Amino acid sequence: MTFLYIWALLPIALRFVIALPPPQELLVSTESTPVASSADSANLPLVIWHGLGDNYKAEGLQLIGELLNDTIGNTTIYYIRLDDDPSADRTATFLGNVTSQVQKVCDDLASHPILSKAPAINALGFSQGGQFLRAYVERCNNPRVENLVTFGSQHNGISEFQDCAANDWLCQTWRGVLKGNAWGSFSQSRLVPAQYYRDPEDLDNYFEYSNFLADINNERKVKNDTYKENMKKLGRFAMFMFANDTTVVPKESAFFSEVNTTSDEVTELRERDIYREDWIGLRFLDEEERLEFRIAEGGHMQLSDNILTAVFHRYFKSRNKGGLDCLA
C-alpha cells in the first residue's frame, strides 16, 4: 500500500471517525468537579481517561463521576481531554500521535491549578485510556499517581483490529488500512489503534516500528529505567479484564498476558520476560502485593454500579475512611 494511497484514504478516515457509532455505554462533567476542601473530604483527586470513540463530556462519564461522589464523598474529578471541543476530543481517540497525546496530558496535569498541588492523584482508565494512563505514570508522573485502575485495557496490545459490520464499508476500508499498513510511518504516527498493535508472530516489525507500546512496555534492548522507577511508586495497580470481552483481541492483554494467535495458548504475565526481568516494575509491585488481577463479568465496558462502587471504595476512598477494604 503506497503512501499516496494512504493519504487518499484520509478523507474516508475522517468520515469514518465522524460516523463512529456511539461508544459502549458506561454507567458521569468534565470540567473538574467542585473541589473538596480538606474539611469536606480527604479523598485524593481522580483523573479519568476514556476509551476509543468516547469523549470527555460523554454522559456515561458524567454518571460515573456522580456515582463516585455519591459513594465515597466529594472528590475532585478531572476528565482527561485532548481538545476542549468534545467532537475533536472524540476524533483524537482514533486519529493522532499517542506519544504527543500523552505529553499533552502530562503538561496539562502538571500545570493544573488543583491537581498540581495535590500530594498525589488517583487514576482510572477505560479501555485504551488505561494504557495511556500507564504511559503517563512511566513518562511523567507529576503529579504522582497513587492508585491506578484500568478496565479492559490493552496493556500487551491487540493482535486484531476491531471487527466491522458486514455492511459498514467505511469501517471495512479503514480497518483494511490499519491491517495492511500497521507498521507504516503514517499508521504509527496518525492512527491510534495501530500504535498499540502487537502481533506475537511479527515481533521484529513491532520492535522496530512501534511508536508507542514497545516503548512503554520497555521491550526494546535499551531499557528506560525511569519507567520502572515511576511504576514502583504506585500504591496499587489494579487491572480488570472483562470475562466475555470480544472487542479486545486478545482480552488477556488486560493482564499483560500474551496469546499465541495460532494455538490460542496463553502465556501469563508471571511467565514472561517483562515480569521476570522486571522491565517496568510489575514484579516489584507484585512482590509487594500492590499488583492486582481482577475479573469483571460481562463484555467490554459493561460495567455495573456494584463493581464501580466496590472499586471506588477500595482504591479511591481515603484510607482513613476505610479505603482498600473491599474486593479483598
N, C-alpha and C positions, 0 to 999 in steps of 0.2 A: 504494500500500500504506500503510495508516494506521499510526500509532504504536501504537495499541492492538492491531492485528493482529500487529505485530512482537513485542510483549510476550507476546501469547498463544502465539506460537511458541517462546518461550524455553524452556519445559519440553521441547519437542521437540528444541531445540538441545542441551540438556544431555544428553538421552538419546542424541543423535547422537554427541556427544563421547565419552560412555562407551562407545558401541558402535563407535567408530572401529576399523577393522582395525589389526592390528599394523603399526607403521611398517616401511618397507622396510629389510631387514636391512643394517646396516653391518658392516664387517669387524671397550668397553672400558670404578670405584667412585666414587666420587662424592664422597666426602669427598676433600679434596686428597690426592694420593698422598704417601707418605712424603717428607719434604723432603730434598733432596740438599744436603749441605754443600758449601762451595766446594772442599773437598778431594775430594769424590766426583764432582762434575760442575760444569762451567761453563755448562751449558745454562740459558737463561732459562726461567722458569716459563711454562707454556702454559695458556691458558683455552680451553675448547671450548663452543660454543653449538650445541645440537642443533636439529633441524628440527620441522616440524609433525607432531603425533601421536606424538612421541617423549617420553622423559623422561630426566632427568639420571642415573638409576640403570639405564638400559637396558643389557642385556647387550652389545649391539653397541658402545656407547661404552666399556664396560669393556675389551673386547677391543682396541679401538683404543689405549687407554692402555697396555695390556700390550705391544702391538706397538711402540709408541713407545719404551718403556723398554728393550725387548729390542734395538731398533735403534740408538738413539743414547745409551743410558745413562740412569741415574737422573735423572728430570726431575720437578719439581713440576707436577702437573696439577690444575687446578680446573675442575669441570664446572658450568657456569652453571645455576642453578636459580631459578625464580620462586616456588617453595614447597618446603619440606623434604619434604613428602609427595609421592612420585613421581606418584601419581594426579592430585593437584591441579596439579603441575608440567606434566603432560601436557595437562590441560584448558586451562591457560593458554596453550598453543600455538595454541589456536583462539579462546578467549574472553578478552578483556582489552583494555586500552588500551596500545598499544605504546609510546607516549610515557612512560607511567608505568612500564611494564616496564623500559625502557631505563634510566630514572632509578634504579630499584631496583638494577639491576646496577651502575650507576655507584657508588652508595652502598656496595654490598656489596664491590666490589673495592677501593675507596678505604679501607675500614676493615678489610680482611682482614689478619691479623697477619703473613702472609708476603708476599703479593703487593704490599701497600702499601710494603714496604721493599725490594723488588727494584729494580735500576736500570732495568728495563723488563720487559715481558712479551711473549710471542708469542700470537697468537690464531688459532683455527681455527673456521670457521663452516660448518655444513652446511645447505644449502637456506636457509630463511628466517633461520636463525641467522647467516648471512653478512652480510645487510644490517643485521641488528640489531647485530652487532659493529662494522660500519662506523659506525653511528649512535653507538655508544659512543665510537669514536675521535673523531668530529666534535664530539660534545657534551661529552665529559668528558676522556677520555684520561689518567686518573690512577688507577692507574699507566699510563705511556705504553706504547703498543703499538709494538714494533719491526717485526715481520713479521706481516702479515695475509693469511691464505689462506682463500679461500671456494670451496665446491664447489656448483655448481648453484644459486647464489643468484639472487634476483630483484632485481638492482640497478636495473633500469629498470622494475620492476613486472611484473604479469601482466595480460594483456588478456582472459583467460578463467579462470574458476574450475575447479578440478579436476573431471573427469568422475566420475559415479557409475555404479555398476552399474544395469542396467535394472530390476532387481527390488528395488533398495535405495530404498524410498520415503522413508525418513528422510533419507538423503543428498540425494535429489532435492528434498525440501521445503526443506531448509536451503540448498541451492545456489540455489533459487529466491528465497529471502530475500536472499541476497547479490547475486544478479544484478539483482533487481528494485528493490533499495533500497541500492545500493552507496554512494551519496553521502549517505544519511540520517545524522542525528546518532547514532542507535543503532548502525548499522553502523560508522561511523567512530570510535566510542569503545568498542565492545564486540567487534566481530568482527575478529580479527587479519588474515585474508587480505584483507579489504576495505581495510585501511589501507595495503596496497601494491598495490592495484588501480590500473591506469593504462591507460585506453583512448585510444589516439592520436587517435581520432575524436571524443573528448569531453573535450578538454583544458580547456575553460573550467570545467566542473564539477570536474575534477581539481584545477586550481589553486585553486579557491575552497574546496573541501570536504575535500581530502585531509588527514587528521590526521597522517600520518607521512611518506610517501615524497616528496611535493612539497617538504616542508621539508628533509629530509636531502639531497636532490638539489639544493637551493638553486635551485629552478626558478621561484620567485616573483620579482616585480620587485625587492623589497628583499632583498638578499643578506646572509647571515650570514658575515662574514669569518673568524670563529673556526673554522667548519667547514673552510674551505680551509687555514688555517694549521695546524690539527691534522693534517689528512691529509698535509700536506707533511712532517710529522715521521716518517712511516713509512719504515722502511728498505726494505721491499718490500711491494707489494700484488699478490698473485698470484691471478688469477681463473680458475677451472676451469669449463668448460662441458662437459656431457655430450653426446657426439656424437649419441646416439639418444634424447635426453630428450623424452618425450611428456607428462610430468607438468606441467612448467613450460611455459606458453604465454605468450609465445614463449621458447624455450630460449635465444635470443640475448641475453635480458635479463641472463644471467650475465656478459656482456661490456659491459653498458650500451648495447647496440645497440637501435635502435627498428625495429619491423617493422610495415609497413602491413597492417592487418587485412583489407584488400580485395585488394590485389595481392601480398601477401607480400614486397614489396620491403624489403630490409634496409638501414637506414642505420647504418653502423658508428660507433662512438664518436668516432673522429677526425674524422668529418664533421658532428658535432653541436655545437650552441652550448655545451652543458655542458662540452665539451672545448675548443673554440676560444676561448671566453671564460674558461675555467678556473674554473668556478663552485665546484668542490670540490677543486681541486689535482691533478686527474688528468693534465692536460697537463704540469704541473711534474714529476710523478713519471715520466711517460713520457719527457720530455726528459732526465731524469737516469738513465734506464734502470732505473727502480725499479718500473715497472708492467709486469706480465706477463700475457699471454693464453695459457691452456693448454687443451688438449682432453683430456678423459678419455673413453676408449671406453666404450660401453655406455649403458644407460638411467639414469634419475635415481637417484642414490645407489647405483649399482652399482660399488662400489669394490673393487679387488683389492689384495692385500698388496703387489704390486710398485709400484703407483702411490703407495700410502701410504708405503712405506719410502723411496721416492725423495723424496717431499715432506718427510718427517721429516729426511732427510739435508740437503736443500738449505736449508730455511727454519727449522728448529728446532734443528739441531745447531750448537753453538758454532763460530764461525769458527776458533778455534784447534784445533778437532778436525776441520776440513775441511768445515764448512758452506758452502752455496752453490756446491758443486762438482758437483751432479747436475742433471739436466734441462736442461743447457745448450743 
